[in-house]
Amino acid sequence: MSDDTVRLLTPEGVRVEHPEYALDATPEELRSLYRDMALARRFDAEGVTLQRQGELGLWPSLLGQEAAQVGSVRALRDDDHAFPSYREHAVAMGRGLDPLALMRLFRGVDNGDWDPEEHHFHLYTLVIGSQTLHATGYAMGLAKKGAESAVVGYFGDGATAQGDVSEAFNFAAVYGAPVVFFCQNNQWAISESNERQSRVPLYRRAQGFGFPGVRVDGNDVLATLAVTRRALERARQGEGPTLIEAFTYRMGAHTTSDDPTRYRDTAEVESWRAKDPLLRLERLLRAEGSADDAFFAETEAAGEVLATRVRTAVRALSVPGTDHLFDHVYAESHALVDEERAAFDVYQASFVQEV
Ligand SMILES: Cc1ncc(C[n+]2csc(CCOP(=O)(O)OP(=O)(O)O)c2C)c(N)n1
């Protein structure tokens, strides 16, 4: 990690000063950051297990990225908006979405049918990088309306190679859009390492577009919170976009369909295990006497309750009728969609007759 990386908590759990960024956090706030990370990790592990048991079609694990997600989402106000990629489970939880909604999506029961307006958490986006354009457009709209809200667009290191992301950067810069580009550089775009994706550190790209870029230790929840807070303040004050590169690591597979042992060394994974985001906060909490064994046991128990709830609910999900396919194509009923639904019903019925 380079020297210009913002860090407030070392892997050993020691608080360090930074000349530009500071964070005052009460013991209660520190415990709550830990709890959010621990619950997200437990929920995520359940996703992997349920996929292995055949209950989900696919699961993209966030393991290792808890601090980047919890730290950044904690900086948002209720009126702000988050535009996620597909791995932002802790962001979803931080916005108040019932994480069961994410499992419905990866079970194929729906295409992600939560209401983006309810928690200002927009739909998962699998088309790499496209949500940075949605985030930018939304931010431009908010600014036009005179709202004092800001938008965070989440994307990965691999997404920076997409034209959409460069277009979003340029539009946001030119229009001074109140958007924070939050890149989780987890070092891998499936099997493509970050070194092979860019000739310059990702955060420096922002300079060429005319806005600030900052690299933060993405496994440090405190630094991530401080840096995202500052970027959101800039956005709200009309100072335009910021690119945050949260330097982190994808500890698991790209998704449950991937075998990372085919393209990366165990030694690399182990070196990142020593930088674990939860462990370093646990070390701080214990060293400061802000949390004891009972707190960690309670947090673990809460994780088990969550995991049991989603496991039971996932297994009980019914198979949606094919009619559901046509829902939400338009906000209101539409003649063409009605026609297609009717045609599809006839098509389905033809199978029943043949059998
Ligand atoms: C436009 C587009 N191109 C290619 C893909 C296939 N694809 C799925 S995930 C992925 C890698 C994305 O890597 P990154 O942006 O670093 O995010 P991460 O999965 O590491 O969180 C690719 C190329 C896609 N979904 N969309």
The ligand as an SDF file (V2000), in Angstrom:
LIG
                    3D

 26 27  0  0  0  0  0  0  0  0999 V2000
  -20.4340   -4.8290  -19.2380 C   0  0  0  0  0  0  0  0  0  0  0  0
  -20.0020   -6.1360  -18.6350 C   0  0  0  0  0  0  0  0  0  0  0  0
  -18.8890   -6.7270  -19.1010 N   0  0  0  0  0  0  0  0  0  0  0  0
  -18.4640   -7.8940  -18.5600 C   0  0  0  0  0  0  0  0  0  0  0  0
  -19.1770   -8.4990  -17.5490 C   0  0  0  0  0  0  0  0  0  0  0  0
  -18.6970   -9.8010  -16.9450 C   0  0  0  0  0  0  0  0  0  0  0  0
  -18.1690   -9.5620  -15.5940 N   0  0  0  0  0  0  0  0  0  0  0  0
  -18.8930   -9.8490  -14.5120 C   0  0  0  0  0  0  0  0  0  0  0  0
  -18.0850   -9.4800  -13.1030 S   0  0  0  0  0  0  0  0  0  0  0  0
  -16.7350   -8.9200  -13.9420 C   0  0  0  0  0  0  0  0  0  0  0  0
  -15.5240   -8.4000  -13.1940 C   0  0  0  0  0  0  0  0  0  0  0  0
  -15.8140   -7.1650  -12.4110 C   0  0  0  0  0  0  0  0  0  0  0  0
  -14.7240   -6.8440  -11.5960 O   0  0  0  0  0  0  0  0  0  0  0  0
  -14.7360   -5.6010  -10.6550 P   0  0  0  0  0  0  0  0  0  0  0  0
  -15.3280   -4.4270  -11.3410 O   0  0  0  0  0  0  0  0  0  0  0  0
  -13.3540   -5.4450  -10.1190 O   0  0  0  0  0  0  0  0  0  0  0  0
  -15.7500   -5.9850   -9.4740 O   0  0  0  0  0  0  0  0  0  0  0  0
  -15.6830   -7.1820   -8.4230 P   0  0  0  0  0  0  0  0  0  0  0  0
  -16.4360   -8.3370   -9.0180 O   0  0  0  0  0  0  0  0  0  0  0  0
  -14.2550   -7.4990   -8.1530 O   0  0  0  0  0  0  0  0  0  0  0  0
  -16.4010   -6.6890   -7.2070 O   0  0  0  0  0  0  0  0  0  0  0  0
  -16.9290   -9.0480  -15.3060 C   0  0  0  0  0  0  0  0  0  0  0  0
  -15.9290   -8.6840  -16.3220 C   0  0  0  0  0  0  0  0  0  0  0  0
  -20.3620   -7.8490  -17.1020 C   0  0  0  0  0  0  0  0  0  0  0  0
  -21.1100   -8.3420  -16.1180 N   0  0  0  0  0  0  0  0  0  0  0  0
  -20.7350   -6.6500  -17.6400 N   0  0  0  0  0  0  0  0  0  0  0  0
  1  2  1  0
  2  3  1  0
  2 26  2  0
  3  4  2  0
  4  5  1  0
  5  6  1  0
  5 24  2  0
  6  7  1  0
  7  8  2  0
  7 22  1  0
  8  9  1  0
  9 10  1  0
 10 11  1  0
 10 22  2  0
 11 12  1  0
 12 13  1  0
 13 14  1  0
 14 15  2  0
 14 16  1  0
 14 17  1  0
 17 18  1  0
 18 19  2  0
 18 20  1  0
 18 21  1  0
 22 23  1  0
 24 25  1  0
 24 26  1  0
M  CHG  1   7   1
M  END
$$$$
